[in-house]
Amino acid sequence: MLQVPVVLELGIFYNRTMSKNADLFIISEHADLVKKLNAWDIAYHQNDAPVVDDATYDAAKHRAIALEQMYPELAKNGVSTHVGAAVTGKFRSFPHVVPMLSISDVFDERDVAEWFDKLTDHDLFIELKVDGLSFSARYENGVFVRGLTRGSGTIGEDITENLRTIADIPKKLSGTYPDVIEVRGEVYMMRDDFIALNDASTKKFANPRNAAAGSLRQLNPAVTAARRLSAFGYTYGDLSARDWQKQSEYFDRLESWGFKTTRKWARRANTMADVQAHYQHIMMTRDQIPFDIDGLVIKVNDVATQERMGARANSPRWEVAYKFPAARAITHMRDITVQVGRTGVLTPVAELEPINIGGVVVSRATLHNADEIARLGVRIGDMVIVQRAGDVIPQIVGIAESGGGGEFVFPDTCPVCGAAVVRESGAVARKCVNTLGCPAQRIGELEHLVARKGFDIAGLGTRQLETFIAHGWISTPADIFRLIPEHGAEIVKLDGFGDKSVANLNTAIENARNIELHRFLFAIGIPDIGEVTAKILARAFGTLDAVRNAPEWKLKQIDGIGDVMATEIASFFADVHNARALDELLKYVNVIDAEISEPVPDGALSGKRVVLTGTLTNYTRDAAREILERMGAHVVGSVSAKTDIVIAGSDAGSKLDRANELGITIWDEGQFVNAINGE
């Protein structure tokens, strides 16, 4: 079988060998992993919108747990004791009588064998791991009374009324049942129902799991009812009595009560050979199963043994989830096209012979950037290995057979507007320099232009810009300043507008006609030029003309402007498209010259990288930044090993914690004042 390494987008080497003395590095890596995993959990469990694929998430979690096993003190605030994500407040919350734990993941035969060898009872029951949203349904005297999500594992969200709309969840249990029983299982969506939902809806879900989760967590149960959700039962929580001895017998009870189960695909096993044979069978035939799965759940079948084995902080010891590798297939790559995003970044896309991967027909896959094309060595005409990993756009992970085509040449001009393409500083991305005039970048750049740190035009947000662009009233930055005189009478007639809102918008636009140089330089969207760098340029040159005409060698001499950044600034102003857009804009706005700053004398803060965190009593954040910059400091937004000083006010949070972890110098407001006074 062809083995292709999974590309992880975490910037972390998971096979790195650490010495026991590398405590600072370990703490930093672990904190970074926990932060990422918490953010990904919120996106997945609360927002039903995953931001990374399963393989990336699993690798990060596996690494974090490994660190916690090597350094137990990290587990206190780690992932070993963490389940799901906190409830959102969107629904009422209720505690789980019995914690709703997650299942420990394993990824290969060796991991399963390690778990298997620790068992004293090898009577196993193997079930499908359905890719949906977990639920707990409480029955009292056979009547369904409450439904909860997993939530944090100890507290779930009340989705009772939504669960009532799902036909697979009985409102009244049949047959003989305990006085109290919490049936736990998975809400999911059949692939055919998912395709029908996407065909009929303007909102397109990425996959059945997202569709099921988003449908189940609707505030209006009528929306849930219209989504054709399905459900399986597979375990239990709180119960008053138990008359089954085996997990396999519990499936009998579930079906007698009116629940559906995955019994059709379940198997008993006694040896590792049995486990592996069933794993291979299901993995090879998973496309024939009418709903998405991402592995198998292997359980000790005897319930008394389960109870004796107990659980860790977040997962039972008597079961593991044997995960499948990301779904892959081989197909012909017909072509490579290049897309231009809203920020101007050019992304190469593989145009594929359509192929079914995990129930989804794939005809395009991302190639990320030019460096990734070179790393993979792919060429037009190759037979390529395509991976559909979780919820991200499919990606090319390798070559199955060379097609003998020529090497792909990345364009040096934008395929949308024809402007020059440059490589971003410190990054692999190529970007169109025509930020002011490229149609592909229009919304993103206009949003940036009118933002608070730029022209600060209140009332001209994304919705309004999209409306005005759709009507053909705004295409370039200059059009903003012609908007009301030319189209005000038409804008008043639009839904959501009126005389007062148009008058307010006109006032905001008029107030923006005079703008300070550093705000103008920030607003026009020069690649990699943020607020701080814009101020550096303004103080170094004083006028817009001086900045526009500055040669690259002169830009490189300015402290805080690196070689790559100097190239990008010079390229931006040299581009004829940008020059045309700037000249047109300057017909309507007045750029206020800046005071050229004198060289900063050496002092306690000269050349230091400083982070501000918390609330200062006597200075706003902007005022403190201004003072620090005048004293020669470089004010940065995040704490790293390169940070020299962290100035912490009241209510300082994670940045202060990170500074303590890294042993960075920390000043309070008094020490900051002393530095200002030269003490």
N, C-alpha and C positions, 0 to 999 in steps of 0.2 A: 504494500500500500504506500502510495506517495505521501511523504510527510512534508508539510509546509509550515514553517514557523509563523506563529501569530504575531503581528506587529502591534505592540502596545504603545498608546499615545499618552504615556504618563511621565516621560522624562526620567524614569527610575529604572535602574538595572536590578532586576529581581533575582538574578543569580549571583549578586555581589556577595563575597565572603567578608564578614566583618570580624574584627578582633574584639575581644571582650572589653578592651579598654576604649573602644571608640564610642564612648557614652554620648558625647555631644552630637556626633553625627547620627547615632541611632535615634536619639530623642528628636532631632530635627526631622529625620526621614519619617519617623512614626507620626509626628504631629502633622506633617504634610499629608500623609496617607489618610489619617483620621479626618482631616478637614475635607479632603476630596470625597471620601466615602460618605460623610454626613451630607454634603451637598448633593451627591448623586442619589442618596436615599430619599431626600426631600423631593427631588425631581421625579423619582420613580414612584414612591409610595403616596406622596401628598398631591403632586401635580399631574400624575399620570403622563409624564412627558420625559422619558429617559434621555439623558444627554450623552451617555457612552454605551457601547455595546457590552453584552454579557461577558465576553472574554476579558475585556479591559477591567471591568468591575471585579470579576472573580480573581484576576491576578493581583490586583491591589489588595483585596481583602485577604487573600492567601498570604501575601507578604506581611501585612500588618499583624495577622495572627501569629505568623512565625516569629516576628520580633517580640510579640508579647509572651510567647513561650520561652524565648531566650532571656527576656528581661521582664519577669512577672510584675514588676512595679508599674510597667506601662499599661497593664490590663485594666487598671482602675478607671481610666478614662479612655479605654480603647474599644476595639470592635468585638472582643471576645465576650463582652457582657451586653452587647447592643443588639436590639431586635427592631427591624422596621424603621419607622420615623414617628416623631411626636404627632399627635392629632392636630388638625389645622384650625379648629374653631368654626369650620364651615358647617359641621354637624354637631349635635349634642354628643357628649362623650360619656362612656360608662366603663367601669373597671371590669376586666375579665376575672371571673371567680377563680379560674385556673389559668395561669399565664399561657398566652398563645405564642409558643416559641417558634423559632425558625429551625431549619434542618441544616446540619453541617454538610458542606459540599466536598465531594472528592472528584478528581478529574481523570484518573487513570487506574488501570488494573492494580498497580502497585499500592496505591492509596487504599483501594477497596480491600485488598488482601491484608494490609496492615490492620484495618478495622476488623476484618473477619477473623484474623488470628487471635484477637483478644476476646472473642466470644466463647462462652462455655456452652451455648445452645446454638446449633447451626441450622435449626429449622427456620428458614427465612421465607418472607412473603414479599414479592417484588411487584410494585405498582408503577404506573406512569406518573411522571412529574408534569402535570398539566400547567401550561403557561397562561395563567389568569390572575385573578385577584382573590386572596383568601377571605373566607367569611366564617362566622360562628353564628349558628341559629339555635336559640334556646327554646325548648319546649317544656311546658309545665302541664301535666296531665294530658299530654299528647297534643296540646295546642301551641302553635308558634306564637311566642310573645315578644321576642326581641332578636334583632340581628345586628351584629357588629363587624367592623373590619378588624384586621390584625392591629393596626395602629402602632403603638410603641411596644406591643407585646403584653403590657399590663393594662393599658387603657385603649379602647377602640372607639370608633365613630359609629353612632347609631344610624344604621341604614335599613331599619326594619321595614319601612313602607316600600322601599325600593326592592328589597328581597321578596316582598309579597307579590310583586309583579312577575316573578320568574316561575314558570310552570313546574320546573324540576325541583323546586323547594316546596314540599307539602305544607299546606296551612294547618292540616290535622294529620297526625301520624295514624297509620293503619295498624291493625294487629295488636300484638302485646308489646308494651314499651315501659321503660322506667317512669316513675312519677316526674323526675327531672332529668333531662338529657340535653347537652349542648352538642349538636352535630356540627362538625367543622369540615370544610371542604373548599372547593375552588369554583368561582364563577368565571366562565370563559365564553368565547364566541366561536361558533362553528365557522370554518373558512367560507363556506357558501354564504352564510349570513353576513359575514364581514364584507365580502365582495359586493353583495346587494346593498348594504348600508352605504358603502363608499360611492357606489354608482348613483344612489338616490340623494346623496348629501353634498352640499357645497363644501362642508368641512371634510377634509380627507384625513383619515386616521392612518398612521404608519403601518400598523399591523393589528391582528385580532386582540392581542393583549391590551394595547392602548385603548382600542375601541371598547372592550369589556370594562376596563377600569374606569374610563371616562363616563361610560353609560351608567355604571352602578353608583357612582358618586355624584349623581345629578340631584339638585335640590327639588326638582319637579319629578315625582315618580312617574308621571305620564310619559316623560321622555324616556325613562328607563324601560317602561312597558313596551315602547315602540321599537326597541333595539334588538329584540329576539336573542336574549341572553340565555345561556344554558348553565347547568351546575352539576357537579359531582360531590358526593360526600365521601370522606375517606378516613376521618378520625373523630375523636370526641374530646370534650373538655369536662365541665362539671357534670356529674350524674349522681343520682340517688342510689342506684343499684346496678349490678352488672351480672348478666347470666351467660356471657360468652367468655371463652377461655383463650381464643386465638383471634388474631387480626383477620384472618380469612373468614372466621365465623361472624365477626362484626360486619363484614360486607353482606353476609346473609341477612343480618338484622336490618341494615340500612335499606336493602332492597325490599324487605317485608314491610318497612315503614313507609315506603313510597319514594325513596331516594334512588337516583341512578348512581352507579359506580363504574370504575374502570376494570371490572372483573374480566371482561372479554380479553383484555391484554395482560392480565395479572398472571404470575406464575409462582409456584412454590420452588424452593431451591435448598440444597443441602451442602453443596460444594462450590468452590470458586469457579470450577469449570461450568457448573450450571448457571451461575450468575453471569459469567462472561458470555456464554452462548446466547442467553436471552438478551443481554445488552447489545450484542452484535446484530441479532435478529431485528430488534426494535429499531435500532439505528438505521439499518438498511431499508426498512419498510415504513419509516415514519411518515413519508409523503402519502402513504395510503391511509393513514389515520386522519379523520376529517377535522381535526382541530390541532392546534400547535402544542408540542411538548418540547421540553429542553433537557430531558434526561429521565432516569428512573429513580424511584425511592425504594430503598432496600430496608426492610424492617425485620427485627426478631419477631417471629410469629406469635410466640407465647406471651400473653399479656402479663402474667405473674412475673416472668423474667424481665419484661420491660420495666415493671414497677421496681424490681430489685436493682436494676441497672441505673435508674434515675436519669438525671439530666445535669448538664453543665449550666452555667449562668444563662446561656441563650439557646441551647439546643439539647435534645435528648441524646443519650449515649447509645440507645438501642436502634437508631436508624441513621442512614446517610443518604444524601442525594448524589447519585452517580451521574454527573453532568455530561451531556453530549458535546463534542467539539462544535464550533460554529458551522452552520450549514454551508456546504460548498458544492460547486459543480464546475465542469469544464465546458467552455464554449469558444466560438470564434470571435476574435476582436476585429470588427470591420474597419474601424477608423478611430482616430483620436481627435476630438473637438475641444475647443477652449471656451469656457464660460467666463464672463466678467461679473463679479458680484457687486453688491451695493457699496462696498468699500473700495472697489477698484481692483481687488485681488483677482488674478487670472488663475482659474482652476482647470486642469486638463481632465477630460471625461472620456472614458472608453465607451465607444458605441459597439454593442455586442449583438451577436445572433441571439434572439430572445430564448431564454431557458427558464424552466421552473426550478426554483430553489426554495425548499421548505414551504411549498404551497403558494409562492409568489412568483409571478413572471418577471424576470429581470432582463432589461435590455440596455441598461447603462450602469456604469460603475465608476466611482471616483478614482483618479490616479493621484490626487492630492496636489502634487507640484512637480516641477521639472526634476528635482533631485530624486524624487521617488520613482519617476520613470527610469532614470539612469540606474538607480539601485536595483530595480526589478529587471532591467534590461529588456523590457517589453517593446515590441514593434508591431506596427499594423500588419495584420494577417496571422499573428500568432494564435495558437490555441492556449487560452489562459485559464487559470484557476480563479474562480470568483467566489468570494465569501460574503454571505449575508449574515452578519453577526449582530443579532439582536435588532435594535431599532435604528441603526445608522444606515446611510446609503450604502449599497453594496460596494465592495472594494476588490481590486485585483491583488492577489497575494502571491502569485507565482506563474511560471510558464510551464505548461504541460508539453507543448510541442512548438518548435520554432516554425514560423511561416516564411522565413527568409526575406522579410520586408526590410526596407531601409530604416535607418535611425530617425526617430521623430525629432524635428527641430522646433524648439519652443519659439513662438513668435516674439519679435522685438518691437512690434507695434500692436496696439490694441485692436482686436478684431471687430470692435463695435464702432470706435471713433477714429482709429488710425493714429492716435497719439503714441508717443514713445512709452516703452515699458521698462521699468527699473526694478532692481531687486531691493527689497526692504532691508534696512540695516538690522543686522543681528538675526535675520530670519531667512527662510528659504523661499518665501513667497515672492512672486513677480507682481508688480502693480502698475496699472495705467496712471501716468502722471497727470492726465487731463481731469483733475478732480472737479474743476469748475464747469466743464462742458461735456463730459462723457454721459450719454443718455443712460447707460447702465448704472452709473453712480448717482444719478440725479437726486433721488429722494434722500439717500444717505448724506450726501454732501450739503444739500439745502437744509436738512435737519441740523447738521453741524454748524452751518453758517449762522442760523438764527438762534442757536442755543444761548444760554445765559452768559457763558464766558466769551461768546462771540458778539454778534450784533444785538443779542438779547431782545428779540421781538416777541413779546407776549401775544398769545392768541394765534400764533402761526405754528401749530404743531403738526404732527405726522398726518392726522386726518385732514386738516385744512390744506396742507401741501398736496396731498394725494388728490383732493378734490380739484384744486386749482390747476394742477398738472393735467388731470384728465380732461378739463375743459380747454386746455391749450393756452391758459393765461399765464402760466409760469413755466419757463424752460431754463432760464439762466439766472444767476444771482441778480443781475440788473432788473430783470422782470419784476422782482419783488417791489422795487421802488417805483414801478409804473403801474402796479396792480390796482390801487384804488382809483386813481384818476381815469384809467382806461376801462376798468371792469367793475367798479363799485356798484353801479346801478344793477348789474346782473347778479352780483354776489348777494345783495340784499334779498333777492327772490329765492335763494337756495334754502333748503331745509336746514335749520340750525343756525341761521343767520338772521339778522335784522338790522335796523338802522343803528341801534346802540352798539352792537357787536362790530359792525363795519366801521363805525366812528372810532371805537376803541382800537381796532386794528390799525386804522389810519394814523392815530396818534402814536402808537408804538413804532410804526414804520418811520414816521417823521422824526421821532426822537433818536432813531438809530442812524440818521444821516450823518451825524458827527460821531466819530469813533476813534478811540485811542489806537496808536500804532500796534501795540502788542496784542490788543483784542482783534484787530483786523488781521494780523498775521496768523493768529490762532484760527480765526473764522474761515479763512479761505482754504484750509485743509491741505497744507503742505505735508507730505508724508512724514510721519514721525515727529512732527512739530506740535508739542503740547503747550500748555499754558506757560510753564517755566521757560522752555526754550524760546518761545515767542518773546518773552520779556528780555531774555539775554540778547536776542537779535535787535530788539528795539533800543535797548540801552547802548549797544555797541555801535549802531549806525545812525540812530536818531530820526531818519526819514524813510518813507517807503521807497522813494527813488534810490536811495543809497543801498537799501537791502536788495532791491530788484537788480541793480547793476553790479553788485559785489561779485568779483571773480571768486572762483572756487578756492584759490590759494589763500585769499584773504579771510574767507569764512573759516578755513581750517585753523587760523591763528587765534580764533576766539575761544577762550576757556569755556568748556561745556559743549562745544560743537565738534563732534568727531569727524573723521575723514568721510565715512559713508554718509553721515547726515549732511555734510557740506555738499557732497555730490548731489544728494536729493534736492536740497534747497536750490542749488544752481540749475539743476535740470528742470525743476518746476517752473522757475521764472523764464527759462530759455525756451520752453515749449510754446509754440505759436498759438495753440488752442487756448492755453491758460492766459497768454498775453492778451489775446483778443477779448476774452471774458473779463479780465481785470480792467482793461481800458474802458470797456463798456460800463462796468460797475462804477468806476471812478467818475463817470459823468454825473452820478447821482449822490455820491457820498464824499465826505470830507474826512481825510485821515489826519488826525492830530499828531504832530511830531512829538517824539519822546526826548527827554533830557538825556544826553549822552553821559553815561556814568564814568567817573574817574576810576583808575585802577584801584582795586581794593587792597588796602594795606594788610600786611600779615597780622593775624590776630588769633584768638582762641578758636575761632570758627572758620577761618580761611581754608577753603579746600575740603572741609569736612562734609561727610554725607550725614544729614540730619533728618530724623523722622519726628513729626508732631503727632501726638495722640492725646485723646481726652480733651477736656475743656479748661482753658486758661482763664483766670479771673479777670485780668487786666488787658487782655489782647484777644481780638478775634483771630480765627485761624488764618485768614488772609493777611491781617496786619502782622502777625508773627512771622509768616512766610516772607513778607516783604522785608522785614527787619533782618531776618537771617540771610536773605539773598544779598542785601546791601553789605552785610558783614563777610560776604565771600563764601557762604555755605551753599551746598547743593541740597535742596530740600527734596526728599524722595518720599514715595507713598507707602512703601512696605519695608519691613525689617528683614535684613539678611545679614550674613556674616560680614558683608562689606560696610554695613552701617557703622558710623563712628559714635553717634550720640542719639539717644531717644529723649525728647523733651515731653514729659508726661504731666498732664493736668488731671483734674478730677475725672472720675468715671473712665479712666483709661482701661482698655480691654485687652484683646488678644495680642495687640502689638507690644504692650508692656510685658505680657507673659512670655512672648517670644524673645524679647530683649533680655529678660532674666535668664532664659534657657541658654542663650548664646553668650552670656557674660558681657553684654554691651553696656557702655557707660550710660547711666540714666540720670537726667537732670530734672529737678522740680522747677516750678516757676521762679522761685527765688534765685536759683543758680543761673537760670536764663537771664533774669534781670541783672545779676552781677556781671555776666558776660557782656551785656549791652553797655553797662557802665564802665567796662574795662577793669573790673575787679577780679 
